[in-house]
Every structure is written in structure tokens, then in C-alpha cells.
Amino acid sequence: MVSANQEMVVYCFDTLIAHYNSEQAPPPGFEEGQHPLFVTWKKAVNGAEPRLRGCIGTLEARCIVNGFKDYALTSALRDRRFPPIQAKELPYLECTVSILTDYEPALNYLDWEIGKHGLIIEFTDPDYNTRRSATYLPEVAAHEGWTKTEAIDSLMRKAGFNGVISESLRNRLRATRYQSTLYTMHYRDYASYVKMTRGIGPLVNGAKPVH
């Protein structure tokens, strides 16, 4: 099984920087494989708690080299919840890559562990008779300090449901739980790694160099 690792985060930073510089990213330093994956960008300013700047991925298995290349850019530039990340933000960014594993159906909406399982929910919106779905990665509920029920209710809102959330509706939703491996790296650590392994730190159009 492939686990999330440092080289995957390096490749995501490389890909984003190559976009700003209108050039090709260096080839990745990890093996090809097929897995569901996510790329998450957060931004921390003046030592504050890092705030989400973009998070997009796929719940379907796909080739991880192209997957990280695509989702590094999509999550940074096309997450509709946020404005696109600009090159000048790079020194404040941290990137987390997630490889998703161990998909299994939950018996009910409470059949999962906070901090261990991510969750995919699917349900029919009774007001519009439409199918809705959403997911949270394993670290989200723990980070937010939610109970299981609070996490489920938040997921239903994330899926676009605006009606009254009842116990019967929670019991009718279909839940799939999964686990993940993840690796997080701050830009300054990426810059140090690049300088150490390539002999020169990253040069970015529109960004100040990191010392």
C-alpha cells in the first residue's frame, strides 16, 4: 500500500510554482500507483492557526502522479470557497497530501471513530427529491471539536441541504467510512529541501524568496 510521503508534497509545491512560472514541474520522486487522494492548502500568518485556503481531491482511485498534479492546482486555484492562491502567498502556505484507504460501509451515521475515519454521506433531499453527497477527511471532525452528530449535520449542510435536519433523516442517509495516510509540509521546509537536494532554492515569479 502506498502511504502519503514528503515527495508527494514536494511535487504539489513544484506543480504550483511551475504554474506561476509558466514552466514544467520537475518529475516526481515517488512511484506511480492508483489511489483516491486529496490535496489541502492552508495559510498561516504571524504564527496564527493555519486557515484553509483550498481542499479538493477525488474519492475514486486514479493515477497518483497526474492526480497530485491536477489537484495541487485545482485546490489552490479553483476551490470555489476561496479566491485563487497568489504567488505572494507561497511563503505562508502549508500543503497536506492525503491517500485514502480502507473504504467500508458504516452500519449507521454513528458507526465511525472521530480522528480515525473520514466519512462520505449520501442521501435524498426530501424537499427537492435530489441526491446529495459530501465528505470530510478523517482529521476534520477532530480539528473542529465536533461530536459525531455535529459532524454529520455539518456534512449535510456541506452537501447543500438547507432544510430541517431530523433524526429520521440522519438514519436514512448512507455513510461510507474510510481512513487515510497524510503528510504535511510548510513552504519554508519545502524551500530548504529544494535547496539541499537541487543546490538552489525555489525561484517564483511574483513571490519574495524565503531565507
C-alpha positions as CSV (number, residue, x, y, z in Angstrom):
1,M,0.0,0.0,0.0
2,V,1.2,3.5,-0.9
3,S,1.4,6.0,2.0
4,A,1.4,9.7,1.8
5,N,5.0,11.0,1.9
6,Q,7.3,14.0,1.7
7,E,8.0,13.6,-2.1
8,M,4.2,13.9,-2.8
9,V,4.0,17.3,-1.0
10,V,7.2,18.5,-2.8
11,Y,5.6,17.6,-6.1
12,C,2.5,19.6,-5.2
13,F,4.6,22.7,-4.4
14,D,6.7,22.1,-7.5
15,T,3.5,21.9,-9.6
16,L,2.1,25.2,-8.1
17,I,5.4,27.0,-8.6
18,A,5.7,25.7,-12.2
19,H,2.2,27.2,-12.8
20,Y,3.3,30.6,-11.6
21,N,6.5,30.4,-13.7
22,S,4.7,29.0,-16.8
23,E,7.0,26.1,-16.9
24,Q,7.0,22.3,-16.4
25,A,7.4,20.9,-12.9
26,P,10.3,18.6,-12.2
27,P,9.4,14.9,-12.4
28,P,8.0,13.5,-9.1
29,G,10.2,11.5,-6.7
30,F,7.6,8.8,-6.0
31,E,6.2,5.7,-7.7
32,E,3.1,5.7,-9.8
33,G,0.0,3.9,-8.3
34,Q,-3.8,4.2,-8.3
35,H,-5.4,5.7,-5.2
36,P,-8.1,8.2,-4.1
37,L,-6.3,11.3,-2.9
38,F,-6.7,14.9,-1.7
39,V,-4.6,18.0,-1.7
40,T,-5.1,20.6,1.1
41,W,-3.6,24.1,1.2
42,K,-3.6,26.1,4.4
43,K,-2.2,29.6,5.1
44,A,-0.7,30.7,8.4
45,V,0.2,34.4,9.0
46,N,2.1,35.8,12.0
47,G,2.1,32.4,13.8
48,A,-1.7,32.1,13.8
49,E,-3.6,28.9,13.4
50,P,-3.3,27.8,9.7
51,R,-6.6,28.6,7.9
52,L,-7.9,26.6,5.0
53,R,-7.1,28.0,1.5
54,G,-8.3,25.1,-0.6
55,C,-9.0,21.4,-0.4
56,I,-10.1,19.3,-3.4
57,G,-9.5,15.7,-4.3
58,T,-11.1,12.5,-5.6
59,L,-12.8,9.7,-3.8
60,E,-12.2,7.4,-6.9
61,A,-8.8,5.8,-7.4
62,R,-6.7,7.5,-10.0
63,C,-3.1,7.6,-11.1
64,I,-1.4,9.5,-8.2
65,V,1.2,11.4,-10.3
66,N,-1.4,13.0,-12.5
67,G,-3.8,13.1,-9.5
68,F,-1.5,15.2,-7.4
69,K,-0.6,17.4,-10.4
70,D,-4.2,18.1,-11.1
71,Y,-5.5,18.5,-7.6
72,A,-2.5,20.6,-6.4
73,L,-3.6,23.2,-8.9
74,T,-7.4,22.7,-8.6
75,S,-7.4,23.0,-4.8
76,A,-5.1,26.1,-5.0
77,L,-6.8,27.9,-7.8
78,R,-10.3,26.6,-8.3
79,D,-11.8,25.8,-4.9
80,R,-15.0,27.9,-5.2
81,R,-15.0,28.7,-1.5
82,F,-11.8,30.8,-1.8
83,P,-10.1,33.2,-4.1
84,P,-7.2,31.6,-6.1
85,I,-3.9,31.4,-4.2
86,Q,-1.5,34.0,-5.4
87,A,2.3,33.5,-5.7
88,K,3.0,36.1,-3.0
89,E,1.1,33.8,-0.5
90,L,3.6,30.9,-1.0
91,P,5.8,31.7,2.0
92,Y,2.8,31.4,4.3
93,L,1.4,28.1,2.9
94,E,1.5,24.6,4.1
95,C,0.4,21.6,2.0
96,T,-1.1,18.3,3.1
97,V,-1.5,15.3,0.8
98,S,-3.9,12.5,1.8
99,I,-4.1,9.0,0.3
100,L,-7.4,7.4,1.2
101,T,-7.7,3.7,2.1
102,D,-10.0,1.1,3.7
103,Y,-13.4,2.1,2.4
104,E,-16.2,0.3,4.1
105,P,-19.9,0.9,4.6
106,A,-20.9,2.2,8.0
107,L,-23.8,0.5,9.7
108,N,-25.4,3.8,10.5
109,Y,-24.4,7.5,10.8
110,L,-22.7,6.9,14.2
111,D,-20.7,3.9,13.1
112,W,-17.3,5.6,12.8
113,E,-14.5,7.0,15.0
114,I,-13.6,10.7,15.3
115,G,-10.0,11.2,14.3
116,K,-9.7,7.8,12.7
117,H,-12.3,7.7,9.9
118,G,-13.2,10.1,7.1
119,L,-16.9,9.9,6.1
120,I,-18.8,10.1,2.8
121,I,-22.6,10.6,3.2
122,E,-25.2,10.2,0.5
123,F,-28.9,11.0,1.0
124,T,-32.0,12.2,-0.8
125,D,-33.1,15.8,-0.1
126,P,-36.8,15.4,0.9
127,D,-37.6,19.0,-0.1
128,Y,-36.3,18.6,-3.7
129,N,-36.1,14.8,-4.1
130,T,-32.5,15.2,-5.3
131,R,-29.5,13.1,-4.3
132,R,-26.9,14.9,-2.2
133,S,-23.4,13.8,-1.0
134,A,-20.4,15.2,0.8
135,T,-17.2,14.1,2.5
136,Y,-14.9,15.1,5.3
137,L,-11.4,13.8,5.7
138,P,-10.5,12.0,8.9
139,E,-8.8,15.0,10.6
140,V,-11.7,17.4,10.1
141,A,-14.1,16.4,12.9
142,A,-11.3,16.1,15.4
143,H,-9.9,19.5,14.4
144,E,-13.3,21.2,14.7
145,G,-14.0,19.5,18.1
146,W,-17.3,18.2,16.8
147,T,-19.4,15.3,18.1
148,K,-20.3,12.6,15.5
149,T,-23.8,14.2,15.2
150,E,-22.4,17.7,14.7
151,A,-20.1,16.3,12.0
152,I,-22.9,14.6,10.2
153,D,-25.1,17.8,10.4
154,S,-22.2,19.9,9.1
155,L,-21.7,17.4,6.2
156,M,-25.4,17.6,5.3
157,R,-25.1,21.4,5.1
158,K,-21.9,21.0,3.1
159,A,-23.9,18.8,0.7
160,G,-26.3,21.7,0.1
161,F,-29.2,20.6,2.3
162,N,-30.9,23.7,3.8
163,G,-33.9,22.0,5.4
164,V,-34.6,20.8,8.9
165,I,-32.2,18.0,10.0
166,S,-34.2,15.3,11.8
167,E,-33.1,12.1,13.5
168,S,-35.1,10.2,10.9
169,L,-33.3,11.9,8.1
170,R,-29.9,11.1,9.7
171,N,-31.0,7.5,10.0
172,R,-31.9,7.3,6.3
173,L,-28.5,8.6,4.9
174,R,-25.9,6.1,3.6
175,A,-22.5,6.5,5.2
176,T,-19.2,5.2,4.0
177,R,-16.2,5.4,6.3
178,Y,-12.5,5.4,5.2
179,Q,-9.1,6.0,6.6
180,S,-6.1,7.9,5.2
181,T,-2.4,8.5,5.5
182,L,-1.3,12.1,5.2
183,Y,1.9,14.2,5.1
184,T,2.1,17.9,5.8
185,M,4.9,20.3,4.9
186,H,5.3,24.1,5.3
187,Y,6.7,26.1,2.4
188,R,9.9,27.1,4.3
189,D,10.7,23.3,4.8
190,Y,10.0,22.7,1.1
191,A,12.3,25.6,0.2
192,S,15.0,24.1,2.4
193,Y,14.5,20.7,1.0
194,V,14.8,22.0,-2.6
195,K,18.0,24.0,-1.8
196,M,19.5,20.9,-0.2
197,T,18.6,18.4,-3.0
198,R,18.9,20.7,-6.0
199,G,21.5,23.2,-5.0
200,I,19.3,26.2,-5.4
201,G,16.1,27.3,-3.6
202,P,12.8,27.8,-5.5
203,L,12.5,30.9,-7.6
204,V,9.0,32.1,-8.1
205,N,7.6,34.9,-10.3
206,G,5.7,37.3,-8.0
207,A,6.9,35.9,-4.7
208,K,9.7,37.0,-2.4
209,P,12.5,34.5,-1.9
210,V,12.5,32.7,1.5
211,H,15.7,33.0,3.6
